């Protein structure tokens, strides 16, 4: 039975998409997996709605515009300063490795499925890309060592625009039926895409830098410009729009003197909306007969891609790298396909069918099968594989500090003395600038945003400490991270309101939701900041048999002493969450905020 009310269909898609996104968050799996499965169930299996009937002629332009926004949002993260630090292994994998994988997959698709060469090459171009939206959730669960995690993460970021450009080139060759014409079209496409992309990016950067637009209009204006230049580029040269918006995003990401934070937040929420609706609708267009038409050969192709194409591409592209055999084997196993493959396959399948290439209808189910297969298989096996190959990350020792204010900076510097990775996050650029000038690592943005979910590098991070002046935000941030790190590894700075009534427990939030309260909830941010402004210092004191913790407290009995954490003799760091049970043993180093009394300072 088909739902006739279009408004009801769109609302239902939103509700189902929300459920898929929530389930992905709870299970720490890529959301695309649940979105595609939901679309297949609601579409071909239950036949509750037909996207073509609901959207009609608007389906193709809406898919095109959605893909443009998704690629633009992804390109906003391609900062050249960060890319400079990427190892040569990544560049080899996204160039030589991608080419090898493309050639092998093309041949396998042609001989196993009987596809025409041009369509086999297009399918190989579609499936050569991975993506951060599927890689990052996988890495958080698998936790390989820092080297492998960085390679996989940057491969996903860099290969998205490269793969999209490659697909466009192959598509132009198919529709032109001429290699010469394809090269001419490709050169024109590059010229229009790069030229128009740089021009539009520079224009937008100038408008933002000179404040020609009020802040509240900036996200909307940038979105409209993205859609506009995409449509104009496609009008000038067919399919140049994808390259144009990618180049425009990269230009803005590297422009100086502009603040993209509000625009990024807007694009994050919009991208979630587009991805949620887009993939449910695209998956709902598939017919079960299409999956049946693929047959056993499609399974053999998937096995070939997993066991031959990817391993051969990795081993050939990393021959001169410093990667060990175990690390190469792990990289060979992990390559989940994601958003770009799904969206662009649907986009070009529609176009090719308009050109009379009926076989193109199989591109979408075949691509979706590869996406679902790689995500499911690798989500289930990547962690055991990492453990078996001994490339799993050692017990993480680093700290994520929510907030980069003075209190967080002082505590961050204290932690860094003990050879720990310390990452501070904040939406205040002045704070992040100060952090970086001090030589510490900073993430400019909201740590619980979707952008952070895809781009916040938590490799080596084992504990979270929320230190902002906003107690409610501290609580929200801790609730976000307690699932991943565990309640004993998440520490929240929040002063609780004490009550003499026993019933006060019913008004407090359980530690399983927000983690541990720093200093037992007895100290607020304003108190710590005030102490620092009055000259208090963070001091490190080594305890011994002749100077125990009791002696330490006696020595400072006339001073204000707020213990922060201690470093045990096994090099483990323990924060002061319960002052009554904060009893560092002899041999430990106590780190505390100390303010000498005025009497003692006068004597000095």
C-alpha positions in Angstrom: 0.0 0.0 0.0 1.4 3.4 -0.9 1.0 6.5 1.2 -0.7 9.2 -0.8 -0.1 12.3 1.4 3.3 13.7 0.4 3.6 15.7 3.6 3.1 12.6 5.6 5.8 10.8 3.6 8.3 13.5 4.2 7.5 13.7 7.9 7.8 9.9 8.1 11.2 10.0 6.4 12.4 12.6 9.0 11.2 10.5 11.9 12.7 7.3 10.6 15.9 9.1 9.8 16.1 10.5 13.3 15.7 6.9 14.6 18.5 5.7 12.3 20.9 8.5 13.4 20.1 7.8 17.1 20.7 4.1 16.7 24.0 4.8 14.9 25.1 7.0 17.8 24.2 4.4 20.4 25.9 1.6 18.6 28.8 3.7 17.4 28.4 2.7 13.8 28.2 4.8 10.6 24.7 6.2 10.3 24.7 5.5 6.5 24.3 1.8 7.2 21.0 2.2 9.1 19.7 4.9 6.6 20.2 2.6 3.6 18.7 -0.4 5.4 15.7 1.8 6.4 15.2 3.0 2.8 15.3 -0.6 1.5 12.8 -1.8 4.1 10.4 1.1 3.6 10.7 1.1 -0.1 11.0 -2.2 -2.0 10.2 -4.5 0.9 7.2 -2.8 2.6 6.4 -0.6 -0.4 5.1 2.2 1.8 6.2 5.0 -0.6 7.8 5.6 -3.9 10.2 8.6 -4.0 9.7 9.1 -7.7 5.9 9.5 -7.1 6.5 11.9 -4.2 9.1 14.1 -5.7 8.4 13.6 -9.4 10.7 15.7 -11.6 12.2 17.3 -8.6 14.0 14.2 -7.5 17.0 14.6 -9.8 17.7 18.3 -9.1 17.2 17.8 -5.4 19.7 14.9 -5.4 22.2 17.0 -7.4 21.9 20.0 -5.0 22.2 17.7 -1.9 25.4 16.1 -3.3 26.8 19.6 -4.0 26.2 20.7 -0.4 27.6 17.5 1.1 30.8 17.9 -1.0 31.1 21.6 -0.1 30.8 20.8 3.6 33.4 18.1 3.4 35.9 20.4 1.5 35.6 23.1 4.2 37.7 20.8 6.4 40.6 20.5 3.9 43.0 22.9 5.5 46.4 22.9 3.7 48.3 23.5 7.0 47.0 20.3 8.3 47.5 18.4 5.1 51.2 19.4 5.2 51.6 17.1 8.2 50.1 14.1 6.3 52.6 11.3 5.7 53.8 10.3 2.3 51.9 7.0 2.8 48.6 8.9 2.5 49.5 10.6 -0.7 50.6 7.3 -2.2 47.4 5.5 -1.2 45.1 8.3 -2.6 47.1 8.4 -5.9 48.9 5.1 -6.7 46.7 3.0 -4.5 43.5 4.5 -5.9 44.7 3.9 -9.4 45.6 0.3 -8.8 42.3 -0.4 -7.0 40.4 1.3 -9.9 42.1 -0.9 -12.5 41.6 -4.2 -10.7 38.0 -3.4 -9.7 37.2 -2.4 -13.3 38.5 -5.7 -14.7 36.8 -7.7 -12.1 33.4 -6.0 -12.7 33.7 -6.5 -16.4 34.6 -10.2 -16.3 32.5 -11.3 -13.2 29.3 -9.3 -13.9 29.6 -8.9 -17.7 29.3 -5.1 -17.5 30.4 -3.2 -20.5 33.9 -1.7 -20.0 32.6 1.8 -19.7 30.1 1.0 -17.0 32.6 -1.3 -15.2 35.1 1.6 -15.1 32.5 3.9 -13.8 31.6 1.5 -11.0 35.2 1.1 -10.0 35.5 5.0 -9.9 32.5 5.1 -7.6 33.8 2.5 -5.1 37.4 3.7 -4.9 36.5 6.3 -2.4 36.1 5.9 1.4 35.0 8.8 3.6 35.4 10.4 7.0 31.7 9.9 7.9 32.2 6.1 7.9 35.9 6.0 8.8 35.8 8.1 12.0 33.0 6.1 13.8 34.9 2.9 12.9 38.2 4.2 14.2 36.6 5.2 17.5 35.5 1.7 18.0 38.6 -0.1 16.6 41.2 2.2 18.0 44.3 1.3 15.9 47.6 2.9 16.7 48.0 6.6 16.0 49.9 6.1 12.7 47.2 3.8 11.1 44.4 5.9 12.4 45.8 9.1 10.9 46.4 7.4 7.6 42.9 6.1 7.4 41.3 9.3 8.5 43.2 11.5 6.0 42.7 9.0 3.2 39.0 9.4 3.7 39.2 13.2 3.7 41.4 13.6 0.7 40.0 10.9 -1.6 36.4 12.3 -1.5 37.0 15.2 -3.9 39.5 13.3 -5.9 37.1 10.4 -6.4 34.2 12.7 -7.3 36.4 14.4 -10.0 37.4 11.0 -11.3 33.8 9.8 -11.6 32.9 13.0 -13.5 35.7 12.3 -16.0 34.6 8.7 -16.6 31.0 9.8 -17.0 31.9 12.4 -19.6 33.8 9.7 -21.5 30.8 7.4 -21.5 28.3 10.0 -22.7 30.7 11.5 -25.3 31.8 8.1 -26.7 35.1 9.7 -27.6 38.4 9.7 -25.7 39.5 12.9 -27.5 36.2 14.6 -26.8 36.3 13.3 -23.2 39.8 14.9 -22.8 38.5 18.2 -24.2 35.5 18.1 -22.0 37.6 17.2 -19.0 40.0 20.2 -19.6 37.0 22.5 -19.9 35.5 21.0 -16.8 38.7 21.6 -14.9 39.0 25.1 -16.1 35.4 26.0 -15.3 35.4 24.2 -11.9 38.8 25.5 -10.7 38.4 29.0 -12.1 34.8 29.6 -11.0 35.4 27.8 -7.7 38.4 30.1 -6.8 36.6 33.2 -8.0 33.4 32.4 -5.9 35.5 31.3 -2.9 37.6 34.6 -3.0 34.4 36.7 -3.4 32.7 35.0 -0.4 35.9 35.3 1.7 36.1 39.0 0.9 32.5 39.5 1.8 33.0 37.7 5.2 36.3 39.4 5.9 34.8 42.9 5.3 31.6 42.1 7.1 29.4 43.0 4.1 26.8 40.5 5.6 25.4 40.5 9.1 26.5 37.5 11.0 23.0 35.9 11.2 22.8 36.0 7.3 26.2 34.5 6.6 25.3 30.8 6.7 22.2 31.3 4.6 24.1 33.5 2.1 26.9 31.0 1.7 24.4 28.2 1.2 22.6 30.2 -1.5 25.9 31.0 -3.2 27.0 27.4 -3.2 23.7 26.3 -4.8 24.0 29.2 -7.3 27.6 28.6 -8.4 26.8 24.8 -8.7 23.9 25.5 -11.0 25.8 28.1 -13.1 28.8 25.8 -13.4 26.7 23.0 -14.6 25.0 25.3 -17.1 28.4 26.4 -18.5 29.8 22.9 -18.6 27.9 19.8 -17.7 29.0 18.3 -14.3 31.5 21.1 -13.6 29.4 22.1 -10.5 30.7 19.3 -8.3 34.3 20.5 -8.8 33.3 24.1 -8.4 31.8 23.7 -5.0 34.7 21.5 -3.9 37.3 24.1 -4.9 35.2 26.9 -3.4 35.1 25.0 0.0 38.8 24.4 -0.1 39.5 28.1 -0.8 37.3 29.2 2.1 38.9 26.6 4.4 42.3 28.2 3.8 41.3 31.9 3.6 42.9 34.1 6.2 41.1 36.5 8.5 37.6 34.9 8.3 35.6 33.0 10.9 33.8 30.0 9.4 32.6 28.6 12.8 29.0 29.7 12.4 28.9 28.6 8.8 30.3 25.2 9.7 27.7 24.7 12.4 24.9 25.5 10.0 26.4 23.2 7.3 26.7 20.4 9.8 23.0 20.4 10.7 22.0 20.9 7.1 24.3 18.0 6.0 22.8 15.7 8.6 19.3 16.6 7.3 20.3 16.1 3.6 22.1 12.8 4.3 19.3 11.5 6.4 16.6 12.2 3.7 18.8 11.6 0.7 19.8 8.0 1.5 16.4 6.8 2.7 14.9 8.1 -0.6 17.7 6.7 -2.8 17.6 3.3 -1.1 13.8 3.3 -1.4 14.1 3.6 -5.2 15.9 0.3 -5.5 13.9 -2.7 -6.7 14.5 -6.1 -5.2 14.7 -7.6 -8.7 17.8 -5.4 -9.2 19.6 -7.2 -6.3 18.4 -10.6 -7.7 19.8 -9.6 -11.1 23.2 -9.1 -9.6 23.4 -12.8 -8.6 26.3 -14.7 -7.0 28.7 -12.8 -9.2 28.2 -9.6 -7.2 29.2 -11.5 -4.0 32.4 -12.7 -5.8 33.1 -9.1 -6.8 32.7 -8.0 -3.2 35.1 -10.7 -2.1 37.6 -9.7 -4.8 37.5 -6.0 -3.8 38.0 -6.9 -0.1 40.7 -9.6 -0.6 42.5 -8.6 -3.8 41.9 -5.0 -4.9 42.4 -3.2 -1.6 45.4 -5.4 -0.4 47.2 -5.1 -3.8 46.7 -1.3 -3.9 48.0 -0.9 -0.3 51.1 -3.1 -0.7 52.0 -1.4 -4.0 51.4 2.1 -2.8 53.3 1.7 0.5 56.4 -0.2 -0.8 58.7 2.5 0.2 57.0 3.5 3.4 58.0 2.7 6.9 54.9 0.6 7.6 55.3 -2.9 8.9 53.7 -6.0 7.4 51.1 -6.0 10.2 50.2 -2.4 9.6 49.9 -3.0 5.8 47.6 -6.0 6.4 45.4 -3.9 8.7 45.2 -1.1 6.1 44.3 -3.7 3.5 41.4 -4.9 5.5 39.8 -1.5 6.4 38.2 0.5 3.6 34.5 1.1 4.2 32.7 3.0 1.4 30.4 5.9 2.3 28.4 8.9 1.4 30.1 10.0 -1.8 29.9 6.5 -3.4 26.2 6.2 -2.5 25.1 9.7 -3.6 27.1 10.0 -6.8 26.2 6.5 -7.9 22.5 7.3 -7.7 23.1 10.7 -9.4 24.9 9.3 -12.4 22.7 6.2 -12.7 19.7 8.5 -13.2 21.7 10.5 -15.8 22.9 7.4 -17.7 19.5 5.9 -17.9 18.3 9.2 -19.5 21.0 8.5 -22.1 19.5 5.1 -22.8 22.1 3.0 -20.9 19.6 0.6 -19.2 22.3 -1.4 -17.5 23.1 1.6 -15.4 20.1 0.8 -13.2 22.3 -1.9 -11.6 24.9 0.6 -10.5 23.0 1.7 -7.4 22.2 -1.7 -5.9 25.7 -2.9 -6.6 27.2 0.2 -5.0 24.8 0.0 -2.0 25.7 -3.7 -1.6 29.4 -2.8 -1.4 28.7 0.0 1.1 26.6 -2.2 3.4 28.9 -5.1 3.0 32.1 -3.2 3.9 30.5 -1.3 6.8 29.0 -4.4 8.3 32.0 -6.7 7.8 34.7 -4.2 8.8 32.7 -2.9 11.8 32.5 -6.5 13.1 36.0 -7.6 12.3 38.3 -4.6 12.4 38.8 -4.6 16.2 39.6 -8.3 16.4 41.9 -7.8 13.3 43.7 -5.0 15.0 44.2 -7.1 18.2 45.3 -10.1 16.2 47.9 -8.1 14.2 49.0 -6.3 17.4 48.4 -2.9 15.8 45.7 -1.8 18.3 46.3 1.4 20.2 48.0 0.9 23.5 46.0 2.0 26.5 45.3 5.7 25.7 47.0 8.1 28.1 46.0 11.5 26.7 43.4 14.0 27.9 40.7 15.9 26.1 40.0 19.2 27.9 36.6 20.7 27.2 37.4 24.4 27.4 40.5 26.4 26.7 40.2 29.2 29.2 43.0 30.1 31.6 42.0 27.3 34.1 42.1 24.7 31.3 45.3 26.1 30.0 47.0 25.8 33.4 45.8 22.3 34.0 46.7 21.3 30.4 50.3 22.5 30.8 50.5 20.5 34.1 49.3 17.4 32.4 51.6 17.8 29.4 54.6 17.7 31.8 54.0 14.0 32.2 54.4 13.1 28.5 50.6 13.1 27.8 48.8 14.2 24.7 46.6 17.1 25.7 43.9 18.4 23.4 41.9 21.5 24.4 38.7 22.4 22.6 36.8 25.7 22.6 34.6 27.9 20.4 36.4 31.0 21.6 39.1 31.7 19.0 41.2 33.9 21.4 41.5 31.0 23.8 42.5 28.5 21.1 45.1 31.1 19.8 46.6 31.3 23.3 46.7 27.5 23.5 48.5 27.1 20.2 51.0 29.9 21.1 51.8 27.9 24.2 52.7 24.9 22.0 49.6 22.9 23.0 47.1 21.3 20.7 43.7 23.0 20.2 40.5 22.2 18.4 38.5 25.4 17.4 34.8 24.4 17.6 32.1 22.8 19.7 33.4 19.3 20.8 29.9 17.8 20.8 29.0 19.0 17.3 28.7 16.7 14.3 31.8 18.4 12.8 33.7 17.4 15.8 32.3 13.9 15.5 33.9 13.6 12.1 37.0 15.7 12.6 38.0 15.8 16.3 41.1 13.6 16.5 40.8 11.5 19.7 43.7 9.2 18.9 45.5 8.5 22.1 42.9 10.2 24.3 41.9 8.2 27.3 40.2 10.7 29.6 37.9 13.8 29.3 37.9 16.8 31.6 35.2 19.4 31.2 36.5 22.8 32.5 34.3 25.5 30.9 32.6 28.3 32.9 29.2 26.9 31.8 28.2 24.1 34.2 25.4 23.0 31.9 27.7 22.7 28.9 30.2 20.7 31.0 27.4 18.3 31.9 26.2 18.0 28.3 29.8 17.4 27.0 30.4 14.7 29.7 27.1 13.0 28.8 28.3 12.9 25.2 31.7 11.3 26.0 30.8 9.0 28.9 29.5 6.3 26.6 32.9 6.2 24.7 35.3 6.6 27.7 33.4 5.2 30.7 32.1 7.1 33.7 35.4 6.8 35.6 37.4 8.4 32.8 35.1 11.5 32.4 35.5 14.4 34.9 33.0 17.3 35.1 33.7 20.6 36.8 30.4 21.5 38.4 29.7 22.8 41.8 26.7 21.0 43.3 24.2 22.7 45.5 24.4 20.9 48.8 21.2 20.1 50.8 20.8 18.9 54.3 17.8 16.9 53.2 18.5 13.2 52.4 16.0 13.5 49.5 18.5 15.7 47.7 19.8 12.6 45.9 16.7 12.6 43.7 17.7 15.9 42.3 21.3 14.9 41.3 22.3 13.2 38.0 23.9 9.8 38.3 27.6 9.5 37.6 26.9 6.9 34.9 25.5 9.8 32.8 28.0 12.7 33.4 31.0 10.9 34.8 32.8 12.0 38.0 32.5 15.5 39.6 35.8 17.2 39.9 36.8 17.9 43.5 33.6 16.2 44.6 31.5 19.0 43.2 32.8 21.4 45.9 34.6 23.9 43.6 33.3 26.0 40.7 35.1 27.4 37.7 34.8 30.9 39.0 36.6 29.9 42.2 39.5 28.4 40.4 39.8 31.4 38.0 39.6 33.8 40.9 42.4 31.9 42.7 44.6 32.1 39.6 44.0 35.8 39.3 45.0 36.2 42.9 48.4 34.6 42.3 47.7 30.9 43.0 50.0 28.5 41.2 49.8 24.9 40.2 52.7 23.1 41.9 54.1 19.6 41.6 55.3 17.9 44.8 56.9 14.4 45.0 55.9 12.4 48.1 58.3 10.1 49.8 58.7 8.0 52.9 60.0 11.1 54.7 57.3 13.4 53.3 53.9 11.7 53.1 50.6 13.2 52.0 49.8 14.0 55.6 53.1 15.8 55.9 52.3 17.7 52.7 48.9 18.9 54.0 50.5 19.8 57.3 53.2 21.8 55.5 50.6 23.8 53.7 48.1 24.1 56.6 48.2 27.9 56.4 47.8 28.0 52.6 44.9 27.3 50.4 45.4 24.0 48.7 43.2 22.5 46.1 44.4 19.0 44.9 43.8 18.5 41.2 45.4 15.1 40.4 48.3 12.9 41.3 50.7 10.8 39.2 51.2 7.3 40.7 54.5 5.5 40.6 53.1 3.4 37.7 52.7 6.7 35.7 48.9 6.6 35.9 47.1 10.0 36.5 44.2 10.1 38.9 42.1 13.2 39.2 40.7 14.4 42.5 37.0 13.4 42.1 36.4 12.4 45.7 38.4 14.6 48.1 37.8 12.3 51.1 39.4 9.3 49.3 42.1 11.4 47.5 45.1 9.7 49.3 48.2 9.6 47.1 50.7 7.1 48.4 54.4 7.7 49.0 56.2 7.9 45.7 53.4 9.7 43.9 53.5 13.3 42.7 50.7 15.6 43.9 49.6 18.4 41.6 47.6 21.0 43.4 46.5 24.7 43.0 48.2 26.5 45.9 47.7 30.0 47.1 50.0 31.1 49.9 48.4 32.9 52.8 49.1 36.7 53.1 50.9 36.1 56.4 53.5 33.8 54.9 54.0 36.1 51.9 54.6 39.0 54.2 57.2 37.0 56.1 59.0 36.2 52.8 
